[in-house]
Amino acid sequence: MVVGIVGLGSLGHGLLRALDAGGTRVIGVDSDPAVVERARTRAGTAEVSDRFERLGAADVVIEAVSERADVKRDVLRRLGEVCPRATVLVTTTASLSVPALAIASGRPAHLVGLRFALPLSPRAGAGLVRTTLTAPETVSAAEDLLSLLGLAVAPPGVDAPVARTLLLPYLRRAVALHEEGYASAEDIDTAMRLGCGLPAGPLEMVDAVGVDTVYRELDDLHRRTGLDHYRPPLSLERMIAGDRLGRKSGQGYHAYDEAGRRVVPDPRGRPSGQVPAVGHVGIVGTGTMARGIAHALALAGVESTLTGRTAERAESAREAIGSSLERAVKRGRLDPEAARSALARVRTDHDLTALADCDLVIEAVAEDISVKRSVFEQLDKVCRPGAVLATSTSSLSVAECAAATDRPEDVIGMHFFNPAQVMRLVEVVRTEATNDAAHATAHALCERLGKTAVDCTDRTGFIVNFLLFPYLNHAVRTLELSGSLGVEELDTAVESLLGFPLGPFALLDTVGLDVSLAILQRLHETFRTEDFDAARSLYDLVDMGHLGRKTGTGFRRP
């Protein structure tokens, strides 16, 4: 199969590179000499030209020009003139009528639509849009094309525009977070990949879609709706002016090689500062997170002492860790002797004085600032000088925990993700007072545990919750405003077209609607923007006791 592509912007150029890398003969055409020149430098063995008639040699031609009906109609009409009658035409329109474009092409039986919400991202798919006039062989050719690209076909009727509309404000928030210097592009992307299991980080997604395309679509949505969560951040304009357009130009939020592969930066060196040895770690708490952290420490060969309000609660937590290790043995994931050795490294106590000789203590009690402050006040009294005191909070102020001590320089946030023994991400949260030694110690422990640490400063939501929960909230608002789309349709669109492991409603039910509402309320108290103002349906379902998977009903039934 010879594939032609007309329009070498982000999508067209990405398709050209992907097909060329797979060994398909590709002919790329664009009318802009600057675009042609840029594409030639990064085209591999593909032919790149400004001569439209070259597309006559293709068996399938993909139209990937700008999302304007007049432009697309003109291009498809010209393709009808230069291509043989058997040539299959594919339009990549995101929102225009495929039947109307098929008729405008002059060969409606040979035109099909492919809709990409997130082009060429791992696990993402495409929607195949046929009309009543589309010939079966045209559909087969489009399916073969997707197979060459390694992309799955989304289920019939999946709405690509709604998936893109959910994606864009999420990307905008990530851009704004980076613009204000809260975290690096690498840390933002790593946090969302590992914390949420996404196929790519949000800034990687911006690079894939194209910085200019993201700006244009956000600007259009903002003009049409007036909603602030669509307002394009100024940094996108600056990147466009500097020709940092993403993957197609070789430079965006990340750098890309000539084949369009992301250039992964050298691993970061250990943070500056003397790194004390971490031989003994304390854990305060006996709940799910405390047990998971103790489990991770035990598997990594780190001695720990887990403390609870009573000796019975602490011992019960240790028994739960033992049961989890036994299950791993039965599944063949762990050697029996390794399990016994790991459990032996977990000691328990009901008195915080047992943590006096710890090198680092992790507080993992209830997500209540008064409870946490009380724990830190006690740790300040019993822990040795220089011991690092960490809170596992997911959204509360680390500085406020530190203020309960006389050693704020030794206090840091270490936000583990649940289940802590499995999830690889830890958000390391530094306050203005945190010293380099505490920061380096937290990183060193993460490395020993086989975790990936990302750095951020002390602010409600950190990286993951700040980006995740407004996206989930926006999905609920979309459901409330839609007259035709339901929970299943929205979840399927996100899973099949964006490649996310769970749709927004499945994820809300998994997290718990009460937990999600509480996080949104906390974020709204801090930022006071519409992004975090929880949708009415969340309040109503929580009031009715429909909390998601844990109660059997939420937005969905299990």
Backbone torsions as a table, in degrees:
resi	resn	phi	psi	omega
1	MET	NA	130.6	172.5
2	VAL	-102.2	127.3	-176.6
3	VAL	-112.5	129.0	173.2
4	GLY	-103.6	148.9	177.8
5	ILE	-134.3	125.2	176.0
6	VAL	-112.0	119.9	-173.6
7	GLY	104.6	105.1	-174.4
8	LEU	-112.0	44.4	170.3
9	GLY	-77.4	-155.2	-175.9
10	SER	-57.2	-50.1	-176.5
11	LEU	-70.3	-50.6	-177.3
12	GLY	-60.9	-43.8	-179.5
13	HIS	-68.2	-37.0	177.1
14	GLY	-63.5	-41.2	177.4
15	LEU	-65.2	-41.0	179.0
16	LEU	-59.6	-47.5	-178.7
17	ARG	-64.5	-42.8	-177.3
18	ALA	-64.8	-43.0	-179.9
19	LEU	-68.2	-41.8	178.5
20	ASP	-61.5	-42.4	-179.8
21	ALA	-63.7	-27.6	179.3
22	GLY	-87.0	2.5	176.6
23	GLY	92.6	6.7	178.3
24	THR	-82.6	140.6	174.3
25	ARG	-74.3	126.5	-175.0
26	VAL	-128.1	140.0	174.9
27	ILE	-121.8	115.2	179.7
28	GLY	-106.1	135.1	-177.6
29	VAL	-132.0	137.6	173.7
30	ASP	-148.4	148.3	-177.5
31	SER	-85.1	-13.2	-178.0
32	ASP	-90.0	116.2	-177.7
33	PRO	-58.7	-35.5	-179.9
34	ALA	-67.2	-40.1	178.5
35	VAL	-66.2	-42.0	179.2
36	VAL	-61.3	-45.0	-178.9
37	GLU	-63.5	-43.4	179.2
38	ARG	-64.5	-40.7	-179.9
39	ALA	-65.8	-37.3	-179.2
40	ARG	-61.6	-36.2	-177.5
41	THR	-71.6	-15.1	-175.9
42	ARG	-130.0	27.4	-171.3
43	ALA	-100.1	-2.8	-176.8
44	GLY	63.9	-127.8	-179.9
45	THR	-95.1	-0.6	-178.5
46	ALA	-66.6	149.4	175.2
47	GLU	-85.2	130.2	178.5
48	VAL	-123.8	130.8	-172.7
49	SER	-148.3	163.0	170.4
50	ASP	-104.5	7.9	-177.9
51	ARG	-95.0	108.7	-175.2
52	PHE	-60.3	-35.4	-175.9
53	GLU	-65.8	-15.8	177.8
54	ARG	-62.3	-23.4	-178.7
55	LEU	-69.5	-12.4	178.5
56	GLY	-65.4	-16.1	180.0
57	ALA	-85.8	-3.1	-174.1
58	ALA	-91.1	148.2	173.7
59	ASP	-82.8	-33.5	177.9
60	VAL	-132.2	134.4	177.2
61	VAL	-122.1	126.3	178.5
62	ILE	-97.7	123.3	173.7
63	GLU	-90.1	118.9	-178.5
64	ALA	-132.9	41.9	179.7
65	VAL	-87.4	-178.6	-173.5
66	SER	-62.0	154.7	-173.7
67	GLU	-79.5	62.8	175.6
68	ARG	-128.0	129.6	-174.1
69	ALA	-59.5	-41.6	-177.7
70	ASP	-66.5	-38.7	179.4
71	VAL	-66.7	-46.4	-179.1
72	LYS	-64.5	-42.4	179.2
73	ARG	-59.8	-42.4	-178.7
74	ASP	-64.7	-44.3	-180.0
75	VAL	-63.8	-45.0	-178.7
76	LEU	-66.2	-36.3	176.5
77	ARG	-63.8	-43.0	179.1
78	ARG	-64.9	-37.8	176.9
79	LEU	-62.4	-37.4	177.9
80	GLY	-63.2	-25.7	-179.5
81	GLU	-84.1	-35.0	-173.2
82	VAL	-97.8	-17.8	-175.5
83	CYS	-99.7	147.3	174.4
84	PRO	-57.8	158.0	-176.1
85	ARG	-60.9	-27.8	-176.7
86	ALA	-81.6	-8.5	-177.6
87	THR	-66.0	132.9	178.2
88	VAL	-88.9	131.8	178.6
89	LEU	-105.8	135.9	-179.6
90	VAL	-123.9	121.4	174.5
91	THR	-99.4	139.7	179.3
92	THR	-102.0	22.3	-178.6
93	THR	-53.7	137.6	179.4
94	ALA	-89.1	-25.4	-172.1
95	SER	-143.1	-14.3	-177.3
96	LEU	-77.8	164.9	-178.5
97	SER	-73.4	118.8	177.4
98	VAL	-67.3	-42.8	177.0
99	PRO	-57.6	-40.8	179.9
100	ALA	-65.0	-40.3	178.9
101	LEU	-68.5	-36.6	178.7
102	ALA	-61.7	-42.8	179.1
103	ILE	-67.3	-41.7	-179.8
104	ALA	-62.5	-27.5	-178.6
105	SER	-70.2	-20.7	-177.0
106	GLY	84.3	-1.8	178.3
107	ARG	-142.5	66.2	-172.9
108	PRO	-59.4	-27.2	-179.9
109	ALA	-70.8	-19.8	-173.8
110	HIS	-109.9	19.3	178.0
111	LEU	-122.2	138.5	178.2
112	VAL	-138.9	155.6	178.6
113	GLY	-105.1	142.3	169.5
114	LEU	-122.3	124.9	-178.6
115	ARG	-113.3	123.7	-179.1
116	PHE	-111.5	121.4	173.0
117	ALA	-84.7	-31.6	179.1
118	LEU	-144.3	95.1	-169.9
119	PRO	-66.0	130.9	168.7
120	LEU	55.0	35.1	174.0
121	SER	-95.6	148.2	178.4
122	PRO	-53.8	134.0	177.0
123	ARG	73.4	-9.9	178.5
124	ALA	-74.4	154.8	179.6
125	GLY	-124.9	-165.4	179.4
126	ALA	-140.4	148.2	175.4
127	GLY	-90.9	131.8	179.1
128	LEU	-100.3	118.2	-175.6
129	VAL	-110.6	111.4	176.6
130	ARG	-106.4	162.4	176.7
131	THR	-114.3	176.9	178.2
132	THR	-66.9	-16.0	-178.7
133	LEU	-98.8	-7.4	-175.4
134	THR	-67.3	128.5	179.1
135	ALA	-75.6	148.1	-180.0
136	PRO	-57.0	-38.2	-178.9
137	GLU	-67.1	-27.0	176.4
138	THR	-68.4	-42.9	177.5
139	VAL	-63.0	-42.8	179.4
140	SER	-61.1	-41.3	179.2
141	ALA	-64.5	-39.0	178.5
142	ALA	-66.4	-38.8	177.2
143	GLU	-65.9	-38.5	176.1
144	ASP	-63.5	-39.0	178.3
145	LEU	-61.5	-45.1	178.3
146	LEU	-63.6	-35.6	177.3
147	SER	-64.4	-41.1	176.7
148	LEU	-61.5	-33.3	-179.9
149	LEU	-82.8	-9.9	-178.3
150	GLY	73.7	26.4	-177.1
151	LEU	-108.2	142.5	176.3
152	ALA	-82.8	152.2	174.7
153	VAL	-88.9	125.2	178.9
154	ALA	-67.2	153.2	177.8
155	PRO	-56.8	150.4	180.0
156	PRO	-56.2	141.4	176.2
157	GLY	84.0	-2.1	179.3
158	VAL	-66.8	135.4	-173.5
159	ASP	-91.8	101.5	179.0
160	ALA	-66.9	-42.0	-179.4
161	PRO	-58.8	-37.5	-178.6
162	VAL	-69.6	-34.8	176.7
163	ALA	-63.2	-42.4	179.2
164	ARG	-66.3	-38.4	179.9
165	THR	-66.8	-33.2	174.6
166	LEU	-72.2	-34.1	-177.1
167	LEU	-71.4	-41.6	-169.9
168	LEU	-59.9	-47.3	178.4
169	PRO	-65.8	-29.1	174.1
170	TYR	-63.9	-44.9	177.5
171	LEU	-63.9	-40.4	-179.9
172	ARG	-60.2	-42.7	-179.7
173	ARG	-64.3	-38.7	178.3
174	ALA	-65.0	-41.3	177.2
175	VAL	-61.1	-44.9	-179.8
176	ALA	-64.8	-38.4	178.9
177	LEU	-62.1	-41.5	177.5
178	HIS	-70.3	-39.8	-178.3
179	GLU	-58.3	-38.2	-178.5
180	GLU	-82.8	-0.3	176.0
181	GLY	79.1	19.3	-177.9
182	TYR	-67.7	-38.8	-179.6
183	ALA	-154.1	159.5	179.8
184	SER	-74.0	160.7	176.8
185	ALA	-59.2	-41.0	-179.6
186	GLU	-62.5	-44.2	-178.4
187	ASP	-70.5	-37.8	178.1
188	ILE	-62.2	-47.7	-178.9
189	ASP	-66.7	-42.8	179.2
190	THR	-62.4	-41.4	-179.9
191	ALA	-59.3	-44.2	-176.7
192	MET	-77.2	-31.9	176.0
193	ARG	-66.0	-50.5	-175.1
194	LEU	-81.7	-35.2	-177.4
195	GLY	-74.3	-29.4	-176.3
196	CYS	-121.5	-0.7	180.0
197	GLY	68.6	27.9	-177.2
198	LEU	-78.5	154.1	-177.9
199	PRO	-68.6	-23.7	179.3
200	ALA	-156.1	157.3	175.4
201	GLY	-75.0	162.1	-175.5
202	PRO	-63.3	-34.9	-179.5
203	LEU	-77.9	-29.1	169.3
204	GLU	-62.9	-38.4	178.7
205	MET	-65.8	-40.5	176.7
206	VAL	-59.5	-44.4	178.5
207	ASP	-61.4	-37.0	-178.8
208	ALA	-70.9	-44.6	179.0
209	VAL	-69.3	-34.5	-175.9
210	GLY	110.2	125.0	-178.8
211	VAL	-58.1	-42.3	-179.6
212	ASP	-66.9	-37.2	179.1
213	THR	-67.6	-43.6	177.8
214	VAL	-60.6	-44.3	178.9
215	TYR	-60.0	-48.1	-176.1
216	ARG	-62.8	-43.0	-178.1
217	GLU	-71.0	-39.2	175.6
218	LEU	-62.9	-44.1	-179.0
219	ASP	-61.6	-40.3	179.1
220	ASP	-64.7	-45.0	178.7
221	LEU	-64.4	-38.1	179.6
222	HIS	-66.4	-41.1	178.8
223	ARG	-64.0	-38.2	-176.4
224	ARG	-78.0	-32.5	-173.9
225	THR	-107.7	-27.4	-175.1
226	GLY	74.5	6.2	-177.2
227	LEU	-81.5	134.4	-176.4
228	ASP	-64.8	-29.0	-177.2
229	HIS	-73.0	1.6	171.0
230	TYR	-108.2	-5.5	-176.8
231	ARG	-64.9	123.0	-176.8
232	PRO	-68.0	131.3	175.3
233	PRO	-63.8	148.1	-177.0
234	LEU	-62.7	-28.7	-177.6
235	SER	-62.1	-27.2	177.6
236	LEU	-65.1	-40.0	177.1
237	GLU	-61.9	-42.6	-179.5
238	ARG	-64.8	-38.0	178.9
239	MET	-67.3	-39.5	178.5
240	ILE	-63.4	-43.1	179.2
241	ALA	-62.3	-30.7	179.2
242	GLY	-92.1	12.1	-179.6
243	ASP	58.1	29.3	174.4
244	ARG	-97.5	79.8	-169.7
245	LEU	-97.5	0.5	-179.8
246	GLY	109.3	-148.8	-172.9
247	ARG	-61.5	-35.2	-175.4
248	LYS	-69.2	-25.0	179.4
249	SER	-102.2	-3.1	178.6
250	GLY	88.5	-5.7	-178.3
251	GLN	-152.3	127.5	174.1
252	GLY	-147.8	-119.6	171.7
253	TYR	-75.8	-20.3	175.5
254	HIS	-131.7	168.9	176.9
255	ALA	-100.1	151.3	-176.8
256	TYR	-134.0	144.4	-179.7
257	ASP	-82.8	-176.2	-175.5
258	GLU	-63.1	-25.2	178.7
259	ALA	-88.6	2.9	179.9
260	GLY	83.5	8.9	177.7
261	ARG	-83.8	142.0	-179.6
262	ARG	-67.0	134.6	175.8
263	VAL	-86.7	110.6	-177.5
264	VAL	-80.1	125.8	-179.3
265	PRO	-65.4	158.0	175.4
266	ASP	-58.0	143.7	178.4
267	PRO	-55.0	140.1	179.0
268	ARG	-64.5	141.6	172.5
269	GLY	-70.9	165.4	178.1
270	ARG	-62.0	139.9	178.5
271	PRO	-53.9	152.1	-177.0
272	SER	-64.9	156.9	178.3
273	GLY	114.5	153.0	177.2
274	GLN	-66.7	131.5	-177.9
275	VAL	-105.1	105.7	177.8
276	PRO	-67.1	151.5	175.9
277	ALA	-67.4	140.7	178.0
278	VAL	-109.4	96.4	-178.6
279	GLY	-101.4	-25.1	-175.5
280	HIS	-141.7	122.3	-178.7
281	VAL	-115.5	135.5	175.3
282	GLY	-100.8	148.9	176.5
283	ILE	-130.3	128.6	177.5
284	VAL	-107.4	115.4	-178.1
285	GLY	130.8	157.8	-179.0
286	THR	-132.3	8.9	-178.8
287	GLY	-80.5	-167.7	-176.0
288	THR	-57.5	-46.2	-177.5
289	MET	-68.6	-43.1	179.2
290	ALA	-60.7	-43.8	179.3
291	ARG	-64.6	-40.9	179.9
292	GLY	-63.5	-40.3	178.4
293	ILE	-66.1	-44.3	178.6
294	ALA	-61.8	-39.3	177.7
295	HIS	-60.6	-47.5	-179.7
296	ALA	-62.5	-42.3	178.5
297	LEU	-62.2	-43.9	-178.1
298	ALA	-62.3	-43.8	179.8
299	LEU	-65.2	-29.4	-179.1
300	ALA	-86.0	0.3	177.9
301	GLY	84.4	19.8	-178.7
302	VAL	-99.3	129.3	176.0
303	GLU	-71.1	137.1	-180.0
304	SER	-141.5	156.8	172.6
305	THR	-125.6	120.8	-179.1
306	LEU	-102.5	124.9	-178.2
307	THR	-113.6	141.5	176.8
308	GLY	-128.9	176.9	-179.1
309	ARG	-67.6	-26.7	174.9
310	THR	-135.4	159.5	177.7
311	ALA	-62.8	-35.0	-179.1
312	GLU	-64.9	-43.2	180.0
313	ARG	-65.0	-40.4	-179.9
314	ALA	-65.0	-43.3	-178.7
315	GLU	-69.0	-34.9	177.5
316	SER	-63.7	-37.6	177.6
317	ALA	-64.3	-41.5	179.1
318	ARG	-64.4	-39.5	178.3
319	GLU	-63.7	-36.6	178.2
320	ALA	-65.3	-37.9	176.1
321	ILE	-63.8	-42.7	178.4
322	GLY	-60.2	-41.2	179.3
323	SER	-64.5	-39.2	178.5
324	SER	-64.9	-40.3	177.4
325	LEU	-65.3	-38.3	178.7
326	GLU	-63.9	-39.6	177.9
327	ARG	-63.3	-38.4	178.4
328	ALA	-64.4	-36.4	177.7
329	VAL	-65.4	-45.9	-178.7
330	LYS	-62.6	-30.3	179.4
331	ARG	-86.7	1.4	178.3
332	GLY	78.4	14.8	-177.9
333	ARG	-92.4	-10.8	-175.0
334	LEU	-147.6	139.3	177.0
335	ASP	-73.5	140.6	-178.6
336	PRO	-56.3	-40.4	-179.5
337	GLU	-68.0	-37.0	177.8
338	ALA	-64.5	-37.3	178.5
339	ALA	-65.5	-43.9	179.7
340	ARG	-63.3	-42.0	179.9
341	SER	-64.9	-39.8	-179.7
342	ALA	-63.0	-46.8	-178.5
343	LEU	-64.4	-33.3	179.8
344	ALA	-64.9	-20.5	-179.8
345	ARG	-80.9	-8.7	-178.6
346	VAL	-100.5	110.9	173.5
347	ARG	-101.2	159.4	-179.9
348	THR	-130.5	157.4	177.5
349	ASP	-162.6	162.9	176.6
350	HIS	-109.7	1.7	-176.3
351	ASP	-118.0	126.8	-178.4
352	LEU	-64.9	-16.2	177.9
353	THR	-64.5	-18.6	177.2
354	ALA	-66.2	-12.1	-178.5
355	LEU	-97.8	9.9	-172.7
356	ALA	-59.7	-32.9	-176.7
357	ASP	-101.5	11.5	-178.6
358	CYS	-70.1	147.2	175.3
359	ASP	-83.5	-28.9	179.2
360	LEU	-149.8	137.5	178.0
361	VAL	-123.2	131.3	179.5
362	ILE	-110.4	118.1	175.5
363	GLU	-83.4	127.6	-179.8
364	ALA	-138.9	52.0	179.8
365	VAL	-95.9	-168.7	-176.3
366	ALA	-57.9	149.4	-178.1
367	GLU	-79.5	66.8	-178.5
368	ASP	-137.0	120.5	-171.7
369	ILE	-63.6	-32.9	-180.0
370	SER	-68.7	-37.8	177.9
371	VAL	-66.3	-44.3	-179.0
372	LYS	-65.0	-42.7	179.6
373	ARG	-61.1	-38.8	178.7
374	SER	-62.7	-40.6	178.5
375	VAL	-63.8	-45.0	-178.5
376	PHE	-66.6	-34.0	176.4
377	GLU	-62.0	-41.0	178.8
378	GLN	-71.4	-40.9	179.1
379	LEU	-61.9	-37.0	179.0
380	ASP	-58.0	-33.2	-177.3
381	LYS	-82.0	-32.6	-171.6
382	VAL	-101.0	-23.4	-175.2
383	CYS	-82.1	149.2	-177.4
384	ARG	-68.0	155.7	176.0
385	PRO	-58.8	136.8	179.1
386	GLY	89.5	-11.6	177.0
387	ALA	-65.9	139.9	178.7
388	VAL	-85.4	131.3	179.1
389	LEU	-110.4	120.0	-175.6
390	ALA	-119.6	143.6	172.3
391	THR	-109.2	141.7	179.3
392	SER	-94.8	16.6	-177.5
393	THR	-53.0	146.6	177.8
394	SER	-94.8	-16.5	-176.9
395	SER	-158.6	-8.1	-179.3
396	LEU	-79.9	167.8	-176.3
397	SER	-74.4	121.4	175.5
398	VAL	-68.6	-38.5	-179.7
399	ALA	-62.1	-34.8	179.4
400	GLU	-69.2	-34.7	173.7
401	CYS	-64.3	-44.7	-178.8
402	ALA	-62.5	-31.9	-177.7
403	ALA	-66.6	-16.5	177.8
404	ALA	-80.5	-1.4	-178.3
405	THR	-118.4	169.9	172.4
406	ASP	-99.7	14.3	-178.4
407	ARG	-136.4	55.4	-177.0
408	PRO	-59.4	-23.0	179.3
409	GLU	-67.4	-19.7	-178.2
410	ASP	-96.1	2.1	-174.3
411	VAL	-101.5	136.7	-178.2
412	ILE	-146.9	159.0	173.8
413	GLY	-96.4	136.6	172.7
414	MET	-131.7	90.2	-176.6
415	HIS	-86.2	99.1	173.8
416	PHE	-78.7	155.7	178.3
417	PHE	-108.6	149.2	-172.3
418	ASN	-91.0	133.0	-3.1
419	PRO	-79.4	130.8	-171.3
420	ALA	-62.2	-28.8	-179.5
421	GLN	-75.5	-11.8	-177.6
422	VAL	-111.9	-46.6	-173.9
423	MET	-68.6	135.9	-172.5
424	ARG	-86.9	-15.0	-171.9
425	LEU	-90.1	141.0	167.5
426	VAL	-135.3	123.6	172.8
427	GLU	-84.6	116.3	178.9
428	VAL	-95.3	116.6	-168.8
429	VAL	-111.8	115.7	-176.4
430	ARG	-103.0	133.5	173.9
431	THR	-91.3	175.7	177.5
432	GLU	-63.3	-25.8	-176.2
433	ALA	-91.8	-19.4	-174.5
434	THR	-58.4	130.0	-179.0
435	ASN	-88.3	168.8	-176.6
436	ASP	-64.1	-34.2	-178.0
437	ALA	-65.3	-42.8	178.5
438	ALA	-64.9	-41.7	179.4
439	HIS	-62.4	-46.1	179.9
440	ALA	-65.1	-37.5	179.6
441	THR	-65.2	-41.6	178.3
442	ALA	-61.9	-42.7	178.4
443	HIS	-64.8	-41.2	-179.1
444	ALA	-63.2	-39.3	178.7
445	LEU	-67.0	-42.3	178.3
446	CYS	-58.1	-43.3	179.7
447	GLU	-62.7	-41.5	179.8
448	ARG	-65.4	-31.9	-179.8
449	LEU	-82.1	-4.7	-176.4
450	GLY	76.1	21.7	179.2
451	LYS	-95.5	159.8	173.7
452	THR	-103.8	120.4	-179.8
453	ALA	-95.6	135.7	170.9
454	VAL	-119.0	143.8	-175.8
455	ASP	-96.8	139.6	171.2
456	CYS	-154.9	169.9	-179.4
457	THR	-100.1	172.0	-171.6
458	ASP	-76.9	103.1	178.7
459	ARG	-157.2	147.6	-177.2
460	THR	-52.1	128.1	174.7
461	GLY	91.2	-19.4	-177.7
462	PHE	51.0	-135.4	-179.2
463	ILE	-91.8	-56.5	-168.7
464	VAL	-65.1	-53.3	-177.6
465	ASN	-65.4	-34.1	179.5
466	PHE	-62.5	-35.9	-178.9
467	LEU	-92.1	-35.0	-174.2
468	LEU	-72.8	-48.4	-168.2
469	PHE	-73.3	-33.8	172.3
470	PRO	-65.9	-31.4	174.5
471	TYR	-62.6	-45.4	178.4
472	LEU	-64.0	-40.2	178.9
473	ASN	-63.5	-40.9	178.9
474	HIS	-63.6	-36.3	177.5
475	ALA	-63.5	-41.3	178.6
476	VAL	-64.3	-42.1	178.2
477	ARG	-63.9	-37.7	177.3
478	THR	-62.4	-41.3	177.0
479	LEU	-61.7	-43.4	-178.3
480	GLU	-63.9	-33.5	-175.0
481	LEU	-91.2	-14.7	-175.2
482	SER	-81.6	137.7	176.4
483	GLY	-92.7	-11.0	-173.8
484	SER	-130.6	-24.0	-175.8
485	LEU	-90.6	134.9	178.1
486	GLY	-110.5	-176.8	-179.1
487	VAL	-57.8	-47.6	-177.9
488	GLU	-61.3	-43.9	-177.6
489	GLU	-64.5	-42.3	-179.5
490	LEU	-68.4	-43.1	178.2
491	ASP	-62.3	-44.0	-179.0
492	THR	-64.2	-39.5	179.1
493	ALA	-61.4	-44.5	-178.8
494	VAL	-68.2	-42.3	-177.3
495	GLU	-70.4	-42.6	-173.8
496	SER	-85.6	-31.8	-176.2
497	LEU	-97.8	-29.7	177.9
498	LEU	-99.9	-17.1	-179.9
499	GLY	77.2	17.6	177.2
500	PHE	-72.5	144.4	-177.0
501	PRO	-65.4	-30.3	178.0
502	LEU	-136.7	143.7	171.1
503	GLY	-70.0	166.6	-174.7
504	PRO	-60.9	-35.4	-177.1
505	PHE	-79.2	-36.1	173.3
506	ALA	-62.6	-37.9	179.6
507	LEU	-70.4	-41.3	177.0
508	LEU	-59.3	-43.5	179.0
509	ASP	-64.9	-33.9	179.4
510	THR	-70.8	-44.8	179.6
511	VAL	-67.3	-37.5	-174.0
512	GLY	108.8	125.8	-177.1
513	LEU	-67.4	-32.9	178.0
514	ASP	-67.4	-41.4	178.0
515	VAL	-64.9	-44.1	-179.4
516	SER	-62.5	-43.0	178.7
517	LEU	-63.1	-43.2	-179.8
518	ALA	-62.1	-40.8	179.7
519	ILE	-66.5	-43.4	178.1
520	LEU	-62.3	-40.1	178.8
521	GLN	-63.3	-40.4	179.1
522	ARG	-65.9	-41.3	177.8
523	LEU	-65.2	-40.0	-179.5
524	HIS	-67.1	-37.3	176.8
525	GLU	-59.4	-34.3	-177.9
526	THR	-82.7	-47.1	-168.6
527	PHE	-102.7	-21.7	174.8
528	ARG	53.7	39.8	176.7
529	THR	-117.7	162.3	-176.3
530	GLU	-63.3	-26.7	178.6
531	ASP	-53.8	-37.0	-172.0
532	PHE	-103.0	2.3	179.1
533	ASP	-80.2	103.6	-169.8
534	ALA	-57.0	138.5	179.8
535	ALA	-64.2	149.1	-177.1
536	ARG	-58.2	-37.2	-177.7
537	SER	-62.0	-33.0	177.7
538	LEU	-64.0	-47.2	178.1
539	TYR	-58.8	-45.4	-175.2
540	ASP	-64.7	-44.5	-179.7
541	LEU	-65.6	-39.6	178.1
542	VAL	-64.7	-42.8	178.3
543	ASP	-59.9	-32.7	-179.4
544	MET	-83.8	-4.9	-179.8
545	GLY	83.9	10.8	176.9
546	HIS	-90.0	92.3	-169.7
547	LEU	-102.9	3.0	180.0
548	GLY	110.9	-149.4	-173.8
549	ARG	-57.4	-36.8	-174.6
550	LYS	-69.0	-20.8	177.0
551	THR	-108.9	-3.5	178.8
552	GLY	93.1	-17.3	177.6
553	THR	-141.6	144.1	175.0
554	GLY	-156.4	-119.6	170.8
555	PHE	-77.0	-23.4	-179.8
556	ARG	-133.4	163.4	169.1
557	ARG	-99.5	141.1	179.9
558	PRO	-60.8	NA	NA
